[in-house]
């Protein structure tokens, strides 16, 4: 398991490198975004840990380019910025997880393990297409179609929809969504899950007579083909 660290803070980069080595991972370090992107795209890494604020090329742009060329490479974003808007921006760029500095090293290691396991399970999953009602999600091409209309989703929107389709007709709490899609504990002080549900609802349901994404007040959200729920 080889991991790439993109971090311009020498002290933090050294701490990350040592922690990963002590836990059985191989790791390389890039100290600017430009070199980090080059290494990520030209080598067989299993996961990338990147800061946002980097010399030469910021982490958001690096993340977008990695996601464009290597859609199945998991990315953890590190940043000192922790507002809902900052998190949404990071997830929109393609990050799988978001950790605000300062953080506990054991928490980072736990998230690394979860992401590596999740992607390994996804890669071993033989089912390539999920279908619910007139909605179709292709796991190989990362495309979504509803009633023959192509729908463009960001990487995080795609993962949220995938989770909802795998658990269709079941109410999903914000806590469960946070743990299963974002691999993090739900912070009641932020509303980023509601933000993403609204993003998804506008793309999946807008313009269609039958609404599929519904809110269950006080409980969570459900993917359900039931016009009476709209």
C-alpha beads as a LAMMPS data file, in Angstrom:
LAMMPS data file: protein, C-alpha beads

230 atoms
229 bonds

1 atom types
1 bond types

-500.0 500.0 xlo xhi
-500.0 500.0 ylo yhi
-500.0 500.0 zlo zhi

Masses

1 110.0

Atoms # bond

1 1 1 0.000 0.000 0.000
2 1 1 1.796 3.132 -1.224
3 1 1 0.480 6.571 -0.255
4 1 1 1.371 10.020 -1.591
5 1 1 1.589 12.989 0.794
6 1 1 1.371 16.476 -0.752
7 1 1 2.283 18.917 2.015
8 1 1 4.597 21.959 2.021
9 1 1 4.963 22.064 5.822
10 1 1 8.147 20.061 6.378
11 1 1 7.324 19.240 9.998
12 1 1 3.826 17.953 9.249
13 1 1 5.030 16.068 6.182
14 1 1 7.668 14.313 8.315
15 1 1 5.087 13.429 10.986
16 1 1 2.733 12.007 8.367
17 1 1 5.515 10.056 6.710
18 1 1 6.649 8.529 10.015
19 1 1 3.102 7.665 11.129
20 1 1 2.338 5.924 7.839
21 1 1 5.609 3.989 7.890
22 1 1 4.983 2.886 11.491
23 1 1 1.589 1.546 10.430
24 1 1 2.915 -0.516 7.547
25 1 1 2.397 1.841 4.614
26 1 1 4.947 3.005 2.076
27 1 1 4.804 6.742 1.394
28 1 1 6.315 9.492 -0.731
29 1 1 6.216 13.243 -0.115
30 1 1 5.784 16.100 -2.595
31 1 1 6.280 19.619 -1.235
32 1 1 4.306 21.524 -3.880
33 1 1 1.122 20.945 -5.861
34 1 1 2.757 20.734 -9.246
35 1 1 5.104 17.920 -8.240
36 1 1 2.347 16.219 -6.250
37 1 1 0.072 16.090 -9.260
38 1 1 2.854 14.723 -11.454
39 1 1 3.684 11.968 -8.964
40 1 1 0.026 11.057 -8.412
41 1 1 -0.693 10.686 -12.119
42 1 1 2.491 8.832 -13.041
43 1 1 2.712 6.339 -10.180
44 1 1 0.567 3.585 -8.715
45 1 1 -0.494 5.117 -5.401
46 1 1 -3.424 3.677 -3.473
47 1 1 -4.317 6.961 -1.731
48 1 1 -3.375 10.657 -1.749
49 1 1 -3.238 12.960 1.285
50 1 1 -3.034 16.598 0.198
51 1 1 -3.104 20.031 1.759
52 1 1 -5.194 22.731 0.061
53 1 1 -2.830 25.698 0.284
54 1 1 0.283 24.634 -1.637
55 1 1 3.059 26.327 -3.644
56 1 1 2.877 26.313 -7.480
57 1 1 -0.591 24.686 -7.636
58 1 1 -3.270 24.599 -4.961
59 1 1 -4.664 21.354 -3.624
60 1 1 -8.151 21.882 -5.050
61 1 1 -6.806 22.045 -8.605
62 1 1 -4.561 19.061 -7.956
63 1 1 -7.542 17.128 -6.626
64 1 1 -9.671 17.970 -9.683
65 1 1 -6.960 16.811 -12.084
66 1 1 -6.344 13.578 -10.192
67 1 1 -10.059 12.886 -10.127
68 1 1 -10.342 13.613 -13.868
69 1 1 -7.618 11.140 -14.799
70 1 1 -7.816 8.622 -11.947
71 1 1 -11.417 8.531 -10.793
72 1 1 -10.881 5.607 -8.404
73 1 1 -7.889 7.033 -6.503
74 1 1 -9.054 8.011 -2.982
75 1 1 -8.084 11.488 -1.741
76 1 1 -8.002 12.928 1.776
77 1 1 -7.806 16.720 1.955
78 1 1 -6.067 18.511 4.835
79 1 1 -6.786 22.157 5.568
80 1 1 -7.029 24.800 8.257
81 1 1 -10.344 25.919 6.718
82 1 1 -13.318 24.223 8.310
83 1 1 -16.544 26.015 7.357
84 1 1 -19.369 24.286 5.495
85 1 1 -18.513 26.191 2.298
86 1 1 -14.866 25.120 2.550
87 1 1 -15.871 21.488 2.983
88 1 1 -18.307 21.635 0.076
89 1 1 -15.585 23.154 -2.125
90 1 1 -13.199 20.359 -1.178
91 1 1 -15.756 17.635 -1.843
92 1 1 -16.746 19.257 -5.136
93 1 1 -13.106 19.153 -6.209
94 1 1 -13.260 15.377 -5.749
95 1 1 -11.973 14.756 -2.231
96 1 1 -13.301 11.662 -0.484
97 1 1 -12.638 12.958 2.998
98 1 1 -11.771 16.264 4.672
99 1 1 -9.714 16.708 7.818
100 1 1 -9.347 20.084 9.545
101 1 1 -6.004 21.020 11.118
102 1 1 -5.003 20.436 13.835
103 1 1 -6.031 16.789 13.880
104 1 1 -5.178 13.616 15.771
105 1 1 -2.844 11.370 13.800
106 1 1 -4.816 8.298 14.867
107 1 1 -7.954 9.821 13.348
108 1 1 -6.159 10.339 10.040
109 1 1 -4.868 6.763 10.120
110 1 1 -8.388 5.477 10.817
111 1 1 -9.726 7.374 7.806
112 1 1 -6.891 6.112 5.622
113 1 1 -7.813 2.544 6.564
114 1 1 -11.519 3.081 5.909
115 1 1 -10.918 4.626 2.479
116 1 1 -8.474 1.943 1.386
117 1 1 -10.908 -0.785 2.460
118 1 1 -13.856 0.902 0.798
119 1 1 -12.131 1.322 -2.530
120 1 1 -10.853 -2.249 -2.397
121 1 1 -14.428 -3.455 -1.857
122 1 1 -15.732 -1.288 -4.676
123 1 1 -13.094 -2.583 -7.066
124 1 1 -14.043 -6.168 -6.231
125 1 1 -17.751 -5.513 -6.742
126 1 1 -18.864 -7.182 -9.960
127 1 1 -22.061 -5.150 -10.309
128 1 1 -21.342 -2.257 -12.682
129 1 1 -24.795 -0.668 -12.882
130 1 1 -27.353 0.378 -10.274
131 1 1 -30.944 0.938 -11.400
132 1 1 -33.881 2.383 -9.483
133 1 1 -37.087 3.365 -11.255
134 1 1 -35.982 5.307 -14.379
135 1 1 -32.644 6.250 -12.794
136 1 1 -29.464 4.416 -13.835
137 1 1 -25.965 4.800 -12.355
138 1 1 -22.948 3.200 -14.047
139 1 1 -20.078 2.503 -11.642
140 1 1 -17.525 1.902 -14.401
141 1 1 -18.124 4.997 -16.527
142 1 1 -19.233 7.156 -13.565
143 1 1 -22.293 8.286 -15.506
144 1 1 -25.904 8.855 -14.443
145 1 1 -28.959 8.755 -16.694
146 1 1 -32.610 9.342 -15.873
147 1 1 -35.291 8.634 -18.444
148 1 1 -32.591 8.681 -21.149
149 1 1 -31.370 12.112 -20.021
150 1 1 -27.710 12.352 -19.020
151 1 1 -27.097 13.980 -15.620
152 1 1 -23.714 15.439 -14.655
153 1 1 -22.709 14.934 -11.022
154 1 1 -19.626 15.952 -9.079
155 1 1 -17.633 13.035 -7.560
156 1 1 -19.167 13.515 -4.119
157 1 1 -22.704 13.848 -5.513
158 1 1 -22.104 10.612 -7.402
159 1 1 -21.051 8.793 -4.224
160 1 1 -24.033 10.145 -2.318
161 1 1 -26.413 8.985 -5.036
162 1 1 -24.689 5.591 -5.194
163 1 1 -25.188 5.156 -1.446
164 1 1 -28.851 6.155 -1.685
165 1 1 -29.448 3.793 -4.623
166 1 1 -27.789 0.905 -2.773
167 1 1 -30.155 1.671 0.127
168 1 1 -33.274 2.681 -1.801
169 1 1 -36.623 2.813 0.000
170 1 1 -34.882 3.077 3.379
171 1 1 -34.659 6.262 5.469
172 1 1 -31.018 7.328 5.805
173 1 1 -30.116 9.562 8.722
174 1 1 -27.598 12.393 8.429
175 1 1 -25.328 10.476 10.800
176 1 1 -25.374 7.358 8.614
177 1 1 -24.761 9.368 5.443
178 1 1 -21.837 11.171 7.081
179 1 1 -20.292 7.902 8.239
180 1 1 -20.844 5.899 5.050
181 1 1 -20.315 8.541 2.327
182 1 1 -17.892 10.936 4.022
183 1 1 -16.326 8.481 6.508
184 1 1 -16.698 11.046 9.263
185 1 1 -18.861 11.693 12.299
186 1 1 -21.776 14.036 11.628
187 1 1 -21.164 17.518 12.998
188 1 1 -24.502 18.991 14.051
189 1 1 -22.970 22.448 13.693
190 1 1 -22.703 22.120 9.911
191 1 1 -25.267 21.476 7.205
192 1 1 -23.088 20.141 4.392
193 1 1 -25.174 16.952 4.047
194 1 1 -28.348 18.990 3.529
195 1 1 -26.441 21.121 1.017
196 1 1 -25.478 18.032 -0.984
197 1 1 -28.958 16.528 -0.786
198 1 1 -30.296 19.788 -2.250
199 1 1 -27.656 19.717 -4.996
200 1 1 -28.615 16.145 -5.825
201 1 1 -32.347 16.811 -5.697
202 1 1 -32.027 19.675 -8.187
203 1 1 -30.156 17.457 -10.628
204 1 1 -32.064 14.204 -10.167
205 1 1 -35.629 15.450 -9.680
206 1 1 -35.852 18.872 -11.346
207 1 1 -37.899 18.643 -14.543
208 1 1 -39.307 15.192 -13.760
209 1 1 -42.901 14.597 -12.681
210 1 1 -42.002 11.861 -10.209
211 1 1 -39.668 12.939 -7.416
212 1 1 -37.272 10.312 -6.078
213 1 1 -35.402 12.090 -3.264
214 1 1 -37.560 12.875 -0.237
215 1 1 -36.974 14.381 3.184
216 1 1 -38.388 12.657 6.250
217 1 1 -38.672 15.404 8.851
218 1 1 -36.577 14.709 11.906
219 1 1 -35.307 11.421 10.478
220 1 1 -33.311 11.922 7.283
221 1 1 -33.698 11.241 3.573
222 1 1 -35.026 8.456 1.368
223 1 1 -34.846 7.432 -2.300
224 1 1 -38.407 6.415 -3.057
225 1 1 -40.562 6.233 -6.164
226 1 1 -43.778 7.416 -4.580
227 1 1 -45.537 10.493 -5.960
228 1 1 -47.501 10.850 -2.714
229 1 1 -44.239 11.575 -0.908
230 1 1 -43.334 14.551 -3.127

Bonds

1 1 1 2
2 1 2 3
3 1 3 4
4 1 4 5
5 1 5 6
6 1 6 7
7 1 7 8
8 1 8 9
9 1 9 10
10 1 10 11
11 1 11 12
12 1 12 13
13 1 13 14
14 1 14 15
15 1 15 16
16 1 16 17
17 1 17 18
18 1 18 19
19 1 19 20
20 1 20 21
21 1 21 22
22 1 22 23
23 1 23 24
24 1 24 25
25 1 25 26
26 1 26 27
27 1 27 28
28 1 28 29
29 1 29 30
30 1 30 31
31 1 31 32
32 1 32 33
33 1 33 34
34 1 34 35
35 1 35 36
36 1 36 37
37 1 37 38
38 1 38 39
39 1 39 40
40 1 40 41
41 1 41 42
42 1 42 43
43 1 43 44
44 1 44 45
45 1 45 46
46 1 46 47
47 1 47 48
48 1 48 49
49 1 49 50
50 1 50 51
51 1 51 52
52 1 52 53
53 1 53 54
54 1 54 55
55 1 55 56
56 1 56 57
57 1 57 58
58 1 58 59
59 1 59 60
60 1 60 61
61 1 61 62
62 1 62 63
63 1 63 64
64 1 64 65
65 1 65 66
66 1 66 67
67 1 67 68
68 1 68 69
69 1 69 70
70 1 70 71
71 1 71 72
72 1 72 73
73 1 73 74
74 1 74 75
75 1 75 76
76 1 76 77
77 1 77 78
78 1 78 79
79 1 79 80
80 1 80 81
81 1 81 82
82 1 82 83
83 1 83 84
84 1 84 85
85 1 85 86
86 1 86 87
87 1 87 88
88 1 88 89
89 1 89 90
90 1 90 91
91 1 91 92
92 1 92 93
93 1 93 94
94 1 94 95
95 1 95 96
96 1 96 97
97 1 97 98
98 1 98 99
99 1 99 100
100 1 100 101
101 1 101 102
102 1 102 103
103 1 103 104
104 1 104 105
105 1 105 106
106 1 106 107
107 1 107 108
108 1 108 109
109 1 109 110
110 1 110 111
111 1 111 112
112 1 112 113
113 1 113 114
114 1 114 115
115 1 115 116
116 1 116 117
117 1 117 118
118 1 118 119
119 1 119 120
120 1 120 121
121 1 121 122
122 1 122 123
123 1 123 124
124 1 124 125
125 1 125 126
126 1 126 127
127 1 127 128
128 1 128 129
129 1 129 130
130 1 130 131
131 1 131 132
132 1 132 133
133 1 133 134
134 1 134 135
135 1 135 136
136 1 136 137
137 1 137 138
138 1 138 139
139 1 139 140
140 1 140 141
141 1 141 142
142 1 142 143
143 1 143 144
144 1 144 145
145 1 145 146
146 1 146 147
147 1 147 148
148 1 148 149
149 1 149 150
150 1 150 151
151 1 151 152
152 1 152 153
153 1 153 154
154 1 154 155
155 1 155 156
156 1 156 157
157 1 157 158
158 1 158 159
159 1 159 160
160 1 160 161
161 1 161 162
162 1 162 163
163 1 163 164
164 1 164 165
165 1 165 166
166 1 166 167
167 1 167 168
168 1 168 169
169 1 169 170
170 1 170 171
171 1 171 172
172 1 172 173
173 1 173 174
174 1 174 175
175 1 175 176
176 1 176 177
177 1 177 178
178 1 178 179
179 1 179 180
180 1 180 181
181 1 181 182
182 1 182 183
183 1 183 184
184 1 184 185
185 1 185 186
186 1 186 187
187 1 187 188
188 1 188 189
189 1 189 190
190 1 190 191
191 1 191 192
192 1 192 193
193 1 193 194
194 1 194 195
195 1 195 196
196 1 196 197
197 1 197 198
198 1 198 199
199 1 199 200
200 1 200 201
201 1 201 202
202 1 202 203
203 1 203 204
204 1 204 205
205 1 205 206
206 1 206 207
207 1 207 208
208 1 208 209
209 1 209 210
210 1 210 211
211 1 211 212
212 1 212 213
213 1 213 214
214 1 214 215
215 1 215 216
216 1 216 217
217 1 217 218
218 1 218 219
219 1 219 220
220 1 220 221
221 1 221 222
222 1 222 223
223 1 223 224
224 1 224 225
225 1 225 226
226 1 226 227
227 1 227 228
228 1 228 229
229 1 229 230
